[in-house]
Amino acid sequence: MASTKALETIAQFLLFLSILSFFISYNDLEQAKFDRISWKYADFKRVSKRRSVSLRSGDESRDKNKTRMYGIPKTGMKYVVIYNAVSKCGSRSLLSSLYSLYTPREVHVDVTRVLSIPTPYNASFLLRRVQSMKTPGFVSGHLPFNIYARDDVVHISMIRNPLERLISLYYFNLYGDAGGLRNKEFDKRWQGKKFDSLEELSNKDGYPQRQNLLWFFTGDERVRDDPERAVALAKSNILNHFIFIGILEEYNASVAIFEKLLPQVMNGLPSAYNKTMTERRDMYRTVNRTTPSTKTIEMLMENDKFLNYEFEIYYFVKQLFMELKKTFQIS
């Protein structure tokens, strides 16, 4: 009788532990969700403050003794390609083309949207993922630049005219594309407003829900605090850690240069891209986009100083692009 009662007590205790464990796990999950949402309002202030110190102290000095990577062909397949995909710069077109090449070549592919959210957990998770990835490897996402503790990493990207990107991003967030993809989290205050009607274009922050181009090439959200230093750091990172950055306005020439610089991993990319465009061009097109007035463009260029810094990076990359285009005799 006593033993039966003891067993019942143990069973009840175990049931209590299982219930307690469930609630702890549930709370951890909910806390994780909250952390992702509240990151930019709370934890980000602590980490970004620490990172801003390194930005101001001259991070570009870390590359003084590093051999320039940009535009130097890389043979073989013993490396990991990091695609820092700038939003609304044709990343899905490039990814669709690359996937058709990578499947038969057994390239290890890692593409995730979660890692694009700037939290300490995601940053450390991505570092571990890249560090342990087998070669040849390919990691993609709307990821900020970062330096990884391995020597076989090369970065690539695509950019476009910053003003055109800004307009495309705005209408994509509002209406999505013909394939049904859209930003469901876009602030409802902007719903139904054309680009021309945004009075907020004249304020210091400029465009709503915007990812600054410099962030993709510095990895620091506080580029607004010292944009001139951020531009210098971005240029240093581009020259020393990126093998190539394509130009959306010259997509065919860009994929041809990718093939020249990464011949084993991206051999056949121009043909794959042409096939992708034949099959999916209309799917990737932003819908309901209209051209803003000259007045709106002039106001934006005058008031949004960060857009001018983005143009400085754009023309810097475009100059490098034209040099490679001439070197490889690509029309």
MARKOLNU-151187 format. One record per residue: x, y, z of N, C-alpha, C, CB in turn. Coordinates in steps of 0.05 Angstrom, whole numbers, padded with zeros to 5 digits, always signed. Glycine has a CB too. Example, Ala and Ser with C-alpha at 12.3 -4.5 7.8 and 13.67 -1.06 7.14 Angstrom:
+00264-00114+00156+00246-00090+00156+00264-00066+00156+00226-00089+00181;+00257-00045+00142+00273-00021+00143+00258+00001+00157+00282-00012+00114;
END
This chain:
+00017-00024+00000+00000+00000+00000+00017+00025+00000-00019+00000+00024;+00038+00025+00017+00056+00047+00019+00071+00052-00007+00076+00044+00042;+00079+00028-00019+00094+00030-00044+00077+00042-00066+00105+00003-00052;+00051+00034-00066+00033+00044-00087+00030+00074-00084+00005+00030-00085;+00027+00083-00059+00024+00112-00054+00049+00127-00062+00017+00117-00025;+00072+00114-00057+00098+00127-00065+00100+00130-00095+00122+00111-00054;+00091+00108-00109+00092+00109-00138+00073+00131-00149+00084+00082-00150;+00050+00134-00137+00031+00155-00145+00044+00183-00141+00004+00153-00130;+00057+00186-00118+00070+00211-00112+00092+00218-00132+00083+00211-00083;+00108+00197-00139+00129+00200-00159+00117+00208-00186+00146+00175-00162;+00095+00194-00194+00082+00199-00219+00072+00228-00221+00059+00179-00224;+00060+00237-00199+00050+00264-00198+00072+00284-00200+00034+00269-00172;+00095+00278-00187+00118+00296-00188+00129+00297-00216+00139+00286-00168;+00131+00274-00229+00141+00274-00257+00122+00289-00275+00144+00245-00267;+00095+00287-00271+00076+00302-00287+00080+00332-00283+00048+00293-00280;+00084+00339-00258+00089+00367-00252+00114+00378-00266+00092+00371-00221;+00135+00361-00266+00160+00369-00279+00156+00373-00309+00182+00349-00274;+00141+00354-00321+00136+00356-00350+00120+00381-00357+00121+00331-00360;+00100+00387-00340+00084+00411-00345+00101+00436-00342+00060+00413-00326;+00118+00436-00321+00135+00459-00316+00155+00462-00339+00151+00455-00290;+00165+00440-00349+00184+00441-00371+00171+00453-00396+00195+00413-00377;+00145+00445-00401+00131+00456-00424+00128+00486-00423+00103+00443-00426;+00121+00496-00399+00117+00525-00397+00143+00540-00399+00104+00531-00370;+00164+00528-00389+00191+00540-00391+00199+00542-00421+00212+00525-00375;+00194+00520-00435+00201+00520-00464+00184+00540-00479+00197+00492-00476;+00158+00541-00472+00140+00559-00486+00148+00588-00481+00111+00555-00477;+00155+00594-00455+00163+00621-00448+00189+00628-00462+00167+00624-00418;+00208+00609-00465+00232+00614-00479+00227+00621-00508+00251+00590-00477;+00208+00606-00520+00201+00611-00548+00189+00638-00552+00182+00589-00558;+00170+00645-00533+00158+00672-00535+00178+00694-00530+00135+00674-00515;+00197+00689-00512+00217+00709-00506+00235+00712-00531+00234+00700-00482;+00241+00690-00544+00258+00691-00569+00244+00708-00590+00264+00663-00580;+00217+00704-00592+00202+00721-00611+00203+00750-00604+00173+00711-00613;+00200+00755-00578+00200+00783-00568+00228+00795-00573+00193+00784-00538;+00249+00779-00568+00276+00789-00572+00280+00798-00601+00296+00768-00564;+00270+00782-00620+00273+00789-00648+00259+00815-00654+00263+00767-00666;+00235+00819-00642+00220+00843-00647+00232+00867-00633+00191+00840-00638;+00240+00864-00608+00250+00887-00592+00279+00892-00595+00244+00882-00563;+00293+00877-00612+00322+00880-00615+00330+00908-00621+00332+00862-00637;+00318+00921-00641+00327+00947-00649+00320+00968-00628+00316+00954-00675;+00301+00962-00610+00294+00981-00590+00309+00978-00564+00264+00979-00585;+00320+00955-00558+00333+00950-00532+00361+00940-00535+00317+00931-00516;+00364+00914-00540+00391+00902-00541+00409+00915-00562+00388+00872-00547;+00397+00923-00584+00413+00934-00606+00429+00959-00597+00395+00941-00629;+00417+00975-00578+00431+00999-00569+00457+00992-00556+00413+01014-00550;+00457+00970-00541+00482+00962-00527+00503+00953-00547+00476+00940-00507;+00495+00935-00565+00515+00923-00584+00524+00944-00605+00503+00899-00598;+00504+00959-00615+00511+00979-00636+00529+01001-00625+00486+00991-00648;+00526+01007-00599+00543+01027-00587+00572+01017-00586+00534+01034-00558;+00575+00991-00580+00602+00979-00579+00614+00979-00607+00601+00951-00568;+00597+00972-00628+00607+00971-00655+00613+00998-00666+00587+00956-00673;+00598+01018-00658+00603+01045-00668+00630+01055-00660+00581+01064-00659;+00640+01046-00637+00667+01054-00628+00688+01045-00648+00673+01043-00600;+00685+01019-00656+00704+01009-00675+00702+01022-00702+00701+00978-00679;+00678+01031-00710+00674+01045-00735+00689+01071-00734+00644+01049-00740;+00686+01086-00712+00699+01112-00710+00729+01110-00707+00687+01128-00688;+00739+01088-00695+00767+01086-00690+00783+01077-00714+00772+01066-00667;+00769+01073-00737+00784+01067-00761+00786+01038-00767+00811+01079-00760;+00764+01024-00771+00764+00996-00777+00778+00990-00803+00736+00985-00778;+00779+01010-00821+00792+01005-00847+00822+00999-00844+00788+01029-00865;+00833+01005-00821+00862+01000-00816+00868+00970-00814+00871+01014-00791;+00847+00954-00809+00851+00925-00806+00859+00913-00833+00826+00912-00795;+00854+00927-00856+00859+00916-00882+00885+00927-00894+00836+00922-00900;+00902+00941-00878+00926+00953-00889+00944+00932-00902+00941+00967-00868;+00947+00909-00890+00965+00889-00900+00951+00866-00915+00981+00877-00876;+00925+00870-00921+00910+00849-00935+00913+00853-00965+00881+00850-00926;+00917+00831-00979+00919+00832-01008+00891+00838-01020+00930+00805-01019;+00891+00855-01039+00866+00862-01052+00853+00838-01065+00870+00884-01073;+00827+00834-01060+00812+00811-01071+00796+00819-01096+00795+00800-01050;+00787+00844-01096+00768+00852-01117+00779+00849-01145+00759+00881-01112;+00764+00835-01162+00771+00832-01190+00793+00812-01196+00779+00858-01200;+00802+00797-01176+00823+00777-01179+00810+00750-01182+00844+00777-01155;+00813+00737-01206+00800+00710-01210+00809+00690-01189+00807+00700-01238;+00790+00673-01181+00795+00653-01160+00789+00626-01173+00778+00658-01134;+00809+00609-01175+00806+00583-01187+00799+00562-01166+00831+00575-01203;+00791+00539-01176+00784+00517-01158+00756+00521-01145+00805+00514-01136;+00750+00504-01126+00724+00505-01113+00727+00503-01082+00706+00483-01123;+00750+00507-01072+00755+00504-01043+00751+00531-01029+00783+00494-01038;+00727+00541-01030+00721+00566-01016+00691+00569-01012+00732+00590-01032;+00683+00588-00995+00655+00593-00989+00648+00621-01000+00649+00591-00958;+00627+00622-01016+00618+00647-01027+00596+00658-01008+00607+00644-01056;+00599+00683-00999+00579+00697-00983+00566+00718-01001+00591+00710-00957;+00540+00714-01007+00525+00733-01023+00511+00753-01004+00506+00719-01042;+00522+00777-01001+00509+00798-00985+00488+00811-01004+00530+00819-00974;+00464+00800-01004+00444+00809-01023+00431+00835-01015+00423+00787-01027;+00436+00856-01029+00423+00882-01024+00395+00880-01033+00439+00905-01038;+00376+00889-01017+00348+00887-01024+00341+00903-01049+00330+00897-01001;+00324+00891-01066+00315+00902-01091+00338+00908-01111+00300+00928-01086;+00356+00889-01112+00378+00892-01131+00381+00866-01148+00405+00898-01117;+00359+00853-01153+00359+00829-01171+00370+00804-01158+00375+00836-01194;+00369+00801-01132+00381+00778-01119+00366+00752-01126+00380+00782-01089;+00340+00753-01129+00326+00728-01135+00332+00718-01163+00295+00732-01133;+00337+00736-01181+00345+00728-01208+00372+00714-01208+00346+00753-01227;+00391+00725-01192+00417+00713-01190+00416+00686-01176+00437+00732-01176;+00400+00685-01154+00398+00661-01138+00386+00638-01155+00382+00665-01113;+00364+00644-01169+00351+00624-01186+00370+00613-01206+00326+00635-01199;+00387+00630-01218+00406+00622-01237+00428+00604-01225+00419+00646-01251;+00438+00612-01201+00459+00597-01188+00449+00570-01178+00470+00613-01164;+00424+00568-01169+00414+00543-01159+00414+00522-01180+00386+00546-01148;+00408+00530-01205+00408+00510-01227+00436+00500-01233+00396+00523-01252;+00456+00515-01225+00484+00506-01229+00494+00490-01205+00502+00530-01233;+00485+00497-01181+00497+00486-01157+00486+00458-01150+00492+00504-01134;+00462+00452-01158+00450+00426-01151+00467+00403-01162+00422+00424-01161;+00473+00403-01188+00490+00381-01199+00519+00382-01190+00488+00381-01229;+00528+00405-01181+00556+00407-01173+00561+00403-01144+00567+00435-01181;+00540+00396-01129+00542+00390-01101+00554+00412-01084+00558+00364-01097;+00546+00437-01091+00554+00460-01075+00536+00461-01050+00553+00486-01092;+00548+00465-01027+00533+00467-01002+00520+00494-01000+00551+00461-00977;+00494+00495-01001+00479+00520-01002+00464+00525-00976+00459+00520-01026;+00466+00549-00966+00452+00557-00942+00440+00584-00946+00472+00558-00917;+00413+00585-00949+00399+00609-00954+00377+00612-00933+00387+00611-00983;+00377+00633-00918+00356+00636-00897+00350+00665-00893+00365+00623-00871;+00324+00671-00888+00316+00699-00883+00321+00706-00854+00287+00703-00890;+00319+00686-00836+00322+00691-00808+00348+00704-00801+00319+00665-00792;+00369+00696-00815+00396+00706-00809+00398+00736-00817+00417+00690-00823;+00379+00746-00832+00380+00774-00841+00371+00792-00818+00363+00778-00865;+00358+00781-00797+00349+00798-00775+00373+00803-00757+00326+00784-00759;+00380+00829-00752+00405+00835-00737+00402+00831-00707+00413+00863-00742;+00405+00807-00697+00405+00801-00669+00432+00788-00661+00381+00783-00660;+00440+00790-00636+00464+00777-00627+00464+00747-00633+00470+00782-00598;+00440+00734-00629+00439+00705-00633+00443+00699-00662+00412+00695-00624;+00430+00713-00680+00433+00707-00709+00461+00713-00718+00413+00724-00725;+00474+00734-00708+00501+00740-00716+00520+00717-00708+00510+00767-00703;+00518+00708-00683+00535+00686-00674+00529+00660-00689+00533+00682-00644;+00503+00656-00694+00495+00631-00708+00506+00631-00736+00464+00629-00709;+00505+00654-00750+00516+00655-00777+00546+00651-00777+00509+00682-00790;+00560+00663-00757+00589+00659-00755+00596+00629-00752+00600+00675-00731;+00581+00615-00735+00586+00587-00731+00580+00571-00756+00570+00576-00707;+00558+00578-00769+00550+00564-00793+00571+00567-00815+00523+00574-00803;+00580+00591-00819+00600+00595-00840+00626+00582-00832+00605+00625-00844;+00633+00583-00807+00658+00572-00798+00660+00542-00802+00663+00578-00769;+00637+00528-00800+00636+00499-00802+00628+00489-00830+00617+00487-00782;+00622+00507-00848+00612+00500-00874+00634+00486-00891+00601+00524-00889;+00626+00465-00905+00644+00451-00923+00646+00467-00949+00634+00422-00928;+00668+00462-00963+00672+00475-00989+00667+00454-01012+00701+00486-00992;+00657+00464-01035+00649+00491-01040+00623+00498-01026+00646+00496-01070;+00621+00522-01016+00597+00530-01001+00586+00557-01011+00603+00533-00972;+00560+00561-01006+00547+00585-01015+00526+00594-00994+00533+00581-01043;+00530+00618-00983+00511+00629-00963+00499+00654-00974+00526+00634-00936;+00473+00657-00972+00460+00680-00983+00438+00691-00965+00449+00674-01010;+00433+00716-00967+00411+00729-00952+00416+00759-00952+00410+00718-00923;+00396+00774-00942+00400+00803-00940+00418+00808-00916+00372+00818-00938;+00442+00799-00918+00461+00799-00896+00480+00822-00897+00477+00773-00896;+00486+00834-00873+00507+00855-00872+00534+00842-00875+00505+00871-00846;+00554+00858-00883+00581+00848-00885+00592+00840-00857+00599+00869-00897;+00608+00819-00857+00621+00810-00833+00647+00797-00841+00603+00791-00816;+00666+00796-00822+00692+00782-00827+00691+00756-00812+00716+00799-00817;+00697+00734-00827+00696+00707-00815+00724+00696-00811+00680+00688-00834;+00726+00679-00791+00752+00669-00782+00761+00646-00800+00751+00660-00753;+00761+00650-00826+00772+00631-00845+00781+00646-00869+00751+00608-00852;+00802+00636-00883+00814+00650-00905+00802+00644-00932+00843+00644-00906;+00783+00625-00933+00772+00616-00958+00744+00627-00963+00772+00586-00960;+00739+00651-00953+00713+00664-00957+00715+00687-00978+00701+00675-00930;+00697+00688-00997+00696+00710-01016+00668+00721-01015+00704+00701-01045;+00665+00747-01017+00639+00760-01016+00632+00770-01044+00639+00784-00997;+00606+00769-01051+00596+00780-01076+00570+00796-01069+00590+00757-01097;+00562+00812-01088+00537+00827-01085+00528+00838-01111+00540+00849-01063;+00505+00851-01111+00494+00866-01134+00483+00892-01123+00472+00850-01149;+00487+00914-01137+00475+00939-01129+00462+00953-01153+00496+00958-01116;+00448+00974-01149+00435+00989-01170+00435+01019-01163+00406+00979-01176;+00426+01035-01182+00423+01064-01176+00407+01067-01150+00408+01078-01200;+00418+01081-01130+00405+01082-01104+00377+01094-01104+00422+01098-01085;+00373+01114-01122+00346+01126-01123+00326+01106-01135+00347+01151-01140;+00334+01092-01156+00316+01071-01167+00311+01049-01147+00329+01060-01193;+00331+01042-01132+00327+01021-01111+00307+01031-01090+00354+01014-01098;+00309+01056-01082+00291+01067-01062+00262+01066-01071+00300+01096-01056;+00257+01075-01096+00230+01075-01107+00220+01046-01110+00230+01089-01134;+00236+01028-01120+00228+01000-01123+00222+00987-01097+00250+00985-01138;+00238+00993-01077+00234+00982-01050+00208+00991-01038+00258+00988-01032;+00202+01017-01042+00177+01028-01031+00153+01014-01043+00176+01058-01036;+00152+01011-01069+00128+00999-01082+00128+00969-01077+00128+01005-01111;+00151+00957-01075+00151+00928-01068+00139+00924-01040+00180+00917-01069;+00147+00941-01021+00135+00938-00994+00105+00943-00994+00149+00958-00976;+00096+00960-01012+00067+00966-01013+00051+00943-01027+00062+00992-01027;+00061+00935-01051+00045+00918-01068+00058+00891-01074+00039+00932-01093;+00084+00888-01069+00097+00863-01075+00103+00861-01105+00080+00840-01067;+00108+00836-01114+00114+00832-01142+00093+00814-01155+00142+00820-01146;+00096+00810-01181+00076+00794-01196+00075+00765-01187+00082+00795-01225;+00096+00756-01173+00097+00729-01163+00083+00725-01136+00125+00719-01161;+00073+00747-01125+00059+00746-01099+00075+00751-01075+00046+00719-01097;+00101+00756-01078+00118+00762-01055+00116+00791-01047+00148+00754-01061;+00112+00797-01021+00110+00824-01012+00118+00825-00982+00082+00836-01016;+00122+00849-00972+00129+00853-00944+00103+00858-00928+00149+00878-00941;+00094+00837-00915+00069+00839-00900+00072+00856-00875+00059+00812-00893;+00096+00861-00866+00101+00876-00842+00104+00906-00847+00126+00866-00828;+00101+00914-00872+00105+00943-00878+00085+00960-00864+00103+00947-00909;+00094+00982-00853+00078+01000-00837+00052+01008-00852+00094+01025-00829;+00029+01004-00839+00004+01010-00852+00000+01040-00858-00019+01000-00835;+00016+01057-00845+00013+01086-00850+00019+01093-00879+00032+01101-00832;+00034+01076-00892+00042+01082-00920+00024+01070-00940+00071+01073-00925;+00005+01053-00932-00013+01039-00950-00028+01059-00968-00032+01021-00935;-00027+01054-00993-00043+01070-01012-00030+01096-01020-00069+01076-01001;-00007+01103-01008+00007+01128-01015+00027+01124-01037+00020+01140-00990;+00026+01141-01057+00046+01141-01077+00071+01154-01067+00036+01155-01103;+00093+01148-01080+00119+01158-01072+00118+01189-01071+00141+01149-01091;+00104+01202-01089+00103+01231-01091+00089+01243-01067+00089+01239-01116;+00071+01228-01054+00054+01240-01033+00067+01238-01005+00028+01226-01032;+00091+01228-01003+00103+01224-00976+00116+01250-00966+00124+01202-00977;+00102+01263-00948+00113+01287-00936+00139+01281-00920+00093+01301-00918;+00140+01255-00911+00163+01247-00894+00189+01246-00910+00157+01220-00882;+00188+01249-00936+00212+01249-00952+00230+01273-00945+00205+01249-00982;+00218+01293-00933+00234+01317-00927+00246+01316-00899+00216+01341-00929;+00241+01295-00884+00253+01294-00857+00281+01282-00858+00235+01279-00838;+00294+01283-00835+00322+01274-00834+00326+01245-00839+00334+01282-00807;+00305+01229-00833+00308+01200-00836+00300+01191-00864+00290+01185-00816;+00288+01209-00879+00281+01202-00907+00260+01181-00909+00305+01194-00921;+00267+01159-00920+00248+01138-00928+00241+01119-00905+00260+01122-00951;+00215+01111-00903+00207+01092-00882+00217+01064-00887+00177+01092-00880;+00225+01050-00865+00233+01023-00866+00254+01018-00888+00209+01004-00871;+00276+01031-00886+00297+01030-00906+00322+01018-00895+00302+01058-00917;+00334+01001-00911+00360+00990-00904+00382+01006-00919+00362+00959-00910;+00398+01020-00904+00418+01037-00916+00438+01019-00931+00432+01054-00895;+00446+01028-00955+00464+01012-00971+00491+01008-00957+00469+01026-00998;+00500+01028-00942+00525+01025-00928+00526+01002-00908+00532+01051-00914;+00502+00996-00897+00500+00974-00877+00509+00948-00889+00472+00972-00867;+00502+00943-00915+00509+00918-00927+00539+00915-00931+00495+00916-00954;+00554+00937-00931+00583+00935-00936+00600+00943-00912+00590+00953-00960;+00587+00950-00890+00602+00955-00865+00593+00937-00843+00598+00984-00857;+00569+00927-00843+00558+00911-00822+00551+00926-00797+00578+00890-00815;+00549+00952-00799+00544+00969-00775+00519+00986-00780+00568+00987-00769;+00499+00982-00763+00474+00997-00766+00477+01026-00760+00452+00985-00748;+00498+01034-00746+00501+01062-00738+00517+01078-00758+00515+01063-00711;+00515+01070-00784+00529+01085-00805+00519+01114-00806+00525+01071-00832;+00495+01119-00796+00484+01146-00797+00500+01165-00778+00455+01146-00789;+00512+01154-00758+00527+01171-00739+00552+01182-00750+00533+01154-00714;+00564+01168-00769+00589+01177-00781+00590+01167-00810+00614+01168-00765;+00573+01178-00827+00571+01167-00855+00597+01169-00871+00549+01180-00869;+00612+01190-00867+00637+01193-00882+00657+01171-00875+00650+01220-00877;+00660+01165-00850+00677+01142-00842+00665+01116-00852+00681+01141-00812;+00639+01114-00852+00626+01089-00862+00631+01085-00891+00596+01090-00856;+00631+01107-00907+00637+01104-00935+00666+01094-00939+00633+01132-00949;+00685+01105-00924+00713+01097-00926+00715+01067-00919+00731+01114-00908;+00702+01059-00898+00703+01031-00889+00690+01013-00910+00689+01028-00862;+00668+01022-00921+00654+01006-00942+00673+01002-00966+00628+01019-00951;+00686+01023-00975+00704+01020-00998+00727+01001-00991+00716+01048-01005;+00738+01003-00967+00759+00984-00959+00750+00956-00959+00770+00992-00931;+00726+00951-00948+00715+00923-00948+00710+00913-00976+00689+00923-00932;+00700+00930-00993+00695+00922-01021+00720+00913-01035+00681+00945-01037;+00741+00929-01032+00766+00922-01046+00780+00898-01034+00785+00946-01044;+00778+00894-01008+00794+00873-00995+00779+00847-00989+00805+00884-00971;+00752+00848-00990+00737+00824-00982+00716+00815-01003+00723+00830-00956;+00710+00832-01022+00691+00825-01043+00707+00819-01068+00671+00848-01049;+00700+00798-01082+00713+00792-01107+00700+00807-01130+00713+00762-01113;+00674+00813-01127+00660+00828-01148+00632+00836-01138+00657+00811-01174;+00623+00860-01147+00596+00869-01142+00585+00877-01169+00596+00894-01122;+00563+00863-01177+00551+00869-01202+00533+00893-01202+00534+00845-01211;+00526+00903-01226+00508+00926-01229+00482+00917-01242+00522+00948-01246;+00460+00923-01229+00434+00914-01239+00429+00924-01267+00412+00923-01220;+00436+00949-01272+00431+00961-01298+00447+00947-01321+00437+00991-01298;+00467+00932-01313+00483+00917-01333+00485+00888-01324+00512+00929-01337;+00462+00876-01321+00460+00849-01309+00475+00828-01327+00431+00841-01306;+00471+00829-01353+00484+00810-01370+00514+00811-01369+00475+00814-01399;+00525+00835-01368+00554+00838-01365+00563+00829-01338+00562+00867-01370;+00546+00834-01318+00553+00826-01290+00556+00796-01287+00532+00837-01270;+00537+00781-01298+00539+00752-01295+00562+00741-01311+00512+00738-01304;+00569+00754-01333+00592+00746-01349+00618+00750-01333+00593+00762-01376;+00619+00772-01318+00643+00777-01302+00644+00758-01278+00643+00806-01291;+00621+00751-01266+00621+00731-01245+00633+00705-01255+00592+00727-01235;+00626+00697-01279+00636+00672-01290+00666+00674-01294+00622+00666-01317;+00676+00697-01302+00705+00700-01307+00721+00699-01280+00711+00727-01321;+00709+00710-01259+00724+00712-01234+00722+00687-01217+00714+00736-01218;+00700+00672-01220+00695+00647-01205+00689+00625-01226+00673+00650-01184;+00708+00618-01242+00703+00600-01265+00692+00573-01259+00727+00598-01281;+00702+00560-01237+00692+00533-01231+00664+00534-01218+00712+00520-01212;+00660+00552-01200+00635+00553-01185+00612+00566-01202+00638+00569-01160;+00619+00585-01219+00598+00599-01234+00600+00596-01264+00599+00628-01228;+00614+00575-01273+00615+00568-01301+00586+00563-01312+00633+00544-01306;+00579+00576-01333+00552+00572-01344+00531+00591-01334+00543+00545-01339;+00539+00610-01317+00520+00629-01305+00506+00646-01326+00534+00647-01285;+00519+00657-01346+00504+00673-01366+00481+00658-01379+00523+00683-01387;+00486+00633-01387+00465+00617-01399+00442+00612-01379+00476+00591-01410;+00450+00606-01354+00430+00600-01334+00413+00625-01328+00443+00591-01308;+00426+00648-01329+00411+00673-01324+00392+00679-01347+00431+00697-01321;+00400+00675-01371+00382+00680-01394+00358+00661-01392+00397+00675-01420;+00362+00637-01384+00340+00618-01381+00321+00627-01358+00350+00590-01375;+00333+00636-01336+00316+00646-01314+00299+00670-01322+00334+00654-01290;+00311+00688-01337+00296+00712-01346+00274+00705-01366+00315+00732-01358;+00279+00685-01382+00258+00676-01401+00234+00665-01386+00270+00655-01420;+00240+00650-01364+00218+00637-01350+00205+00654-01328+00229+00611-01338;+00221+00672-01316+00211+00685-01291+00213+00715-01291+00226+00674-01268;+00220+00728-01312+00223+00757-01312+00199+00771-01301+00229+00766-01341;+00175+00764-01310+00151+00778-01301+00145+00773-01272+00127+00770-01319;+00153+00750-01262+00147+00743-01234+00161+00762-01214+00155+00714-01228;+00185+00771-01222+00201+00786-01204+00196+00816-01206+00230+00781-01209;+00179+00824-01224+00174+00853-01229+00156+00865-01208+00162+00857-01257;+00164+00887-01196+00147+00901-01176+00122+00912-01189+00163+00924-01162;+00099+00908-01177+00074+00916-01189+00066+00944-01179+00052+00896-01183;+00049+00957-01195+00037+00983-01188+00058+01005-01183+00020+00980-01164;+00081+01002-01194+00102+01023-01191+00097+01046-01210+00130+01011-01195;+00099+01070-01200+00097+01094-01217+00123+01111-01214+00072+01111-01209;+00128+01127-01234+00152+01143-01234+00146+01169-01219+00161+01150-01263;+00163+01176-01199+00159+01200-01184+00164+01225-01200+00176+01200-01159;+00153+01247-01191+00157+01273-01206+00185+01283-01202+00137+01294-01196;+00193+01301-01220+00219+01314-01217+00222+01329-01191+00224+01333-01241;+00201+01341-01182+00201+01356-01157+00207+01337-01133+00174+01369-01152;+00195+01313-01133+00200+01294-01112+00229+01285-01112+00181+01270-01114;+00239+01279-01135+00267+01270-01137+00286+01292-01127+00274+01262-01166;+00281+01317-01136+00298+01339-01127+00297+01343-01097+00290+01365-01141;+00273+01341-01086+00270+01344-01057+00285+01322-01042+00240+01344-01049;+00283+01297-01053+00296+01274-01040+00326+01277-01041+00287+01248-01053;+00337+01285-01063+00366+01288-01066+00377+01310-01049+00373+01293-01096;+00360+01331-01045+00369+01354-01029+00368+01348-00999+00352+01378-01035;+00348+01333-00990+00343+01330-00961+00354+01304-00950+00314+01331-00956;+00356+01284-00966+00366+01258-00956+00396+01255-00960+00350+01234-00970;+00411+01264-00941+00440+01264-00944+00451+01236-00947+00454+01278-00921;+00438+01216-00935+00448+01189-00936+00446+01177-00965+00432+01171-00917;+00426+01187-00980+00424+01178-01008+00449+01187-01023+00399+01190-01020;+00459+01210-01017+00483+01220-01031+00508+01202-01024+00489+01249-01024;+00509+01193-00999+00531+01175-00992+00528+01148-01006+00531+01171-00962;+00503+01139-01010+00498+01115-01024+00506+01117-01054+00468+01107-01023;+00502+01141-01065+00510+01146-01093+00541+01145-01094+00500+01173-01103;+00554+01154-01074+00584+01153-01074+00594+01125-01076+00595+01167-01049;+00581+01107-01061+00588+01078-01062+00581+01067-01090+00574+01062-01040;+00558+01074-01099+00548+01064-01125+00567+01071-01147+00520+01075-01132;+00576+01096-01149+00594+01104-01170+00622+01093-01166+00596+01134-01172;+00630+01088-01142+00655+01075-01136+00655+01046-01147+00661+01075-01105;+00634+01032-01141+00631+01004-01151+00628+01004-01182+00607+00991-01138;+00614+01023-01192+00610+01024-01221+00636+01029-01236+00590+01046-01229;+00654+01045-01224+00680+01050-01237+00696+01024-01237+00695+01072-01221;+00695+01009-01215+00709+00983-01214+00697+00964-01234+00708+00971-01186;+00671+00965-01237+00656+00948-01256+00665+00954-01285+00626+00952-01253;+00667+00979-01292+00674+00987-01319+00703+00978-01325+00671+01017-01323;+00721+00979-01305+00748+00971-01309+00749+00941-01315+00765+00977-01285;+00734+00925-01300+00734+00896-01305+00720+00889-01331+00719+00881-01282;+00700+00904-01338+00686+00900-01364+00706+00904-01387+00662+00919-01367;+00723+00924-01384+00743+00929-01405+00764+00908-01404+00755+00957-01401;+00773+00900-01381+00794+00879-01378+00786+00853-01391+00801+00874-01349;+00761+00845-01387+00751+00819-01398+00738+00822-01425+00731+00807-01379;+00739+00847-01436+00728+00853-01463+00699+00843-01466+00746+00839-01485;+00683+00852-01446+00655+00844-01446+00639+00868-01456+00645+00836-01418;+00622+00864-01476+00607+00886-01488+00582+00892-01472+00600+00880-01517;
END
